[in-house]
Amino acid sequence: MKTDWKKKKKRNKKGIVSRSLRFVGRLLLVFFFGSILQVLVFKWLPPFFTPVMLVEKLEGMFEKERQYNLKYKWAPIEKISPYMVLAVIASEDQGFADHFGVDIKAIEKAMEDNKRGRRLRGGSTITQQVAKNLFLWQGRDYFRKALEAYYSVLIELFWSKQRIAEMYVNIAEMGYGIYGVQSASNIFYNKDAIALTRNEAALLAAVLPNPKRFSAKKPSEYIIGRRNWIVKQMYQIGDKKYLEKIGLD
């Protein structure tokens, strides 16, 4: 009888493990097909908001001392100055045209720079930043970084480089509560995004690493210097030839 009880207990344990594995497997399948659907939807549709915008808005509502007024207006790629696309590529991800979402060389260089005590760099591509801003949350934990890499590969698989660039310049924060190049251009330059000059686009790109600290309206000496560096990089990466490479001219 004791032997039968042990066998029954062993079978029950195996049954629990088996059911748990099936449940996890179903969850992974749901996530897999759901994530593909997410990416396909935004291949054609602009987002009404992003998780980052939502969190910022909610935090602003509960912090009375913080005046937060979210501004976000979508502009299709044909109504955005090519200089803006070129500026963010020159500033953030010069290998954009060639990588498949994750730039291993950039990550290795960032790790080396960080080890040597230089200014901390993340090594994230424009595609990774789109994945983070559009589908995920802020943070540096390994789980989120793994999801970011996964979504980046899906985005590269289903979207064109042109669409990735269009999404990035539309949902990136370019000032305190100011999302997208159209809103930033209206507020800082009193013009539409299509009319941005090379220097204006480079200045907007210069504040992207920390748009809450830096401002395109009152740029510091550091931001002016960074803008000048970005302008030089725009010429160096090939200017119009680079845009043609990603389907823009």
N, C-alpha and C positions, 0 to 999 in steps of 0.2 A: 504493500500500500504506500509505504514511504517512497519507494522508487517511482511509482506512478505519479505521486504528487510532485516529485522533482521534475519528472518529464513534462508534466502539465505546466509547471511554472516556467520551464525552459521554453516551451512552445508559446506561452503567453508573452514572454519577453521578446521572442523572435517576432511575434505578431505585432507587438507595439513598435518595434524597430522598423518592421516592414511598412506598417501604416504611416509612420513618421516620414520615412523616405519617400513614399508615394505622395504624401502631402507636400513635402518640400519640392519634389519634382514638379508637381502641378503649379506650385507658386512660381517656380523658375520659368515654366512655360508661359504662364500668364504675364510675367514681367517681360519675357523675351518678346512675345508678340505685341504686348502693350507698348513697349518702348519703340518698336518698329513703327507702330501706328502713330505714336507721338511725332516721331521724326518725319513721317510722310505727311502728316497734317500741316506741319510748319514749313514743308517744302514749298507750299503754295500760299498759305494764309499767314498774315502778320499776327503776332500775339497781341491780345488786348492789354496784357500786363505780364510781368515775369515774377517768379518767386521772390527775387531780390527786391523788386518794386513793392510787392505786397508786404514783405517784412518791414521794409523801411517806412511804409505808410502807417502800418499798425503801431510801430514803435513811436512814430511821431505823434500819433493820436493820444498815447498814454503818457507822453512826456511834455508837460505843459510849458516848460521853459524852452522847449525846442520848437522853433517855428519851421514846420516842414510842409512845403507845398509842392507835391509831385507834379512834374511837367513832362509829358511824353506825347510825341506826335510822330507817327510813322511816315516815312517818305520812301517811295519806290526808288530803285537804283538809278533809273533814268532821270530822277529829279534830285540827285546828289552829285555834287562836284566830284569828278574823278580824282581831284587832288586829295579829297578826304580819305578815299580808299587807299590811295598811294601812301598817304601820311601814316595811317595806322599800321600798314604793312611795314613801312620803313622803320617805324618806331617799335612795333611789338613783335613782328614775326617775318623776317626777311626771307625765310624759307617757305613761306606760305604756298607758293605756286607748286612746290615740288614734294612736300611731305603729305602723308595720308592721315592727318589729324594729330599725330604725336611726333614731335621732332626729337629723336633720340640724341642727336649731336648737341642740340640746344640744352637739353636736360643735363647731359654730361658736363657741358661748359658751365652751366649754372651751379652744379654741384662742386666743381673745381673752384669757382670763384668764391662760393660760400665757405669752403674749407680754408681758403687763403685769407679769409676775413674781409673780403671785399663786400661792397653793397649787396645785400641779399637779393637774389633773383629767383624767380619761380620756374622759368623755362617753359611756361605754358604757351601754346600756340593760340592763334586767333580762334581756331576751331574748338580748342579746349575751353576757351573763355566763353564762347557761344554756348557750349554744352553746359557749363556751370551756370551761366546767367539765365538760360532758358529752361533748364530742366531740374537743376539741383539747388543746393544751398551753399552759403559761404562757409569756409572752414578749410583746415589743412590736414584733416585725418585721412588715413590711408584708404578707408572704405570709400569716402567721397571721391578721392583721387582715382580710385579704380573705376568707379561709375563714370567719372568724367572722361577717362580714356575710352571706356566702352561706348559711351554716347558719341564721342568724337569720331570713332571709326564708323559708326552708323551714319552720322552726318556726312562724312566724306563719301560714304558708299552711295547715299541716295540724293545728296544735293550737289549742285555745281559749286565751283569756287566763287562764282559771282554771287550766288545766293548766300553763301557763308559770309562773304564780305558785306553784303547788303544787311544781313541780320545783325552782324556785329556793330556796325556804325549806327544802327537804329536802336539797339537795346543797351549799349554801353552807357554808363553814367559819366557825363562830361562836365558835371558841376553838381553842387549840393542839391539833390532832388531833381536834377535836369537829365533826362534820359534821351539819347538819340541826337543825331547831328542836326535834325530839323529844329528841334526845340532849342538846342545850344546856339545854332546860327541865328535864330529869331531873337533870342535874349541877349547874346553878346555882340552881335553885329547888325541887328535890325535888318536882316535879309534872309532869303530862303537858302537852303543848303546847296542848291544848284549854283549859286553865285559866289561860293566861297573861293577865295584866292589861295594860292599855294601857301603863303605865310599864315593866313588865317586857319587853314586846315591843319598845318603843322602845329600851331599854337593849341588847338583843341586836342590834338593827339598828345601833346606834351604833358597835359594834366591827367591823362588817363590812369597812370599808376596810382594816383591818390586824388580823385576829384573833390573830396571833402576838405582836403588840406590846401590844394592849389586851385587857382582861379585863372581862367582865360580873360576875365574882365580886368583884373588887377594882377597881372603876372609879375612874379618876383624875378630877380636877376637869374636865379637858377632855372626858372621856367623859360625865360628868354633865351638863355644859353642852350637849353634842351631843344627849344623850337629851332634855333639855328642849326643845331646838329641834325635834326630830323630833315630839314630842308636839304642839307648836303647829302644825306642818305637817300632821299627821294631821287636826286640826280644819279647817285652812285649805283642804285639797283636797276637803273635802266628806264625810269620814268614811263613814257608811253609804251615802250616795248614790253615792260613788265605787265602793264594793264592789259595789253593784247594777249599776253600769255594766260591770263585768268578769264578771258572772255570779255574784257572791257576795252573800249578805245575812245 
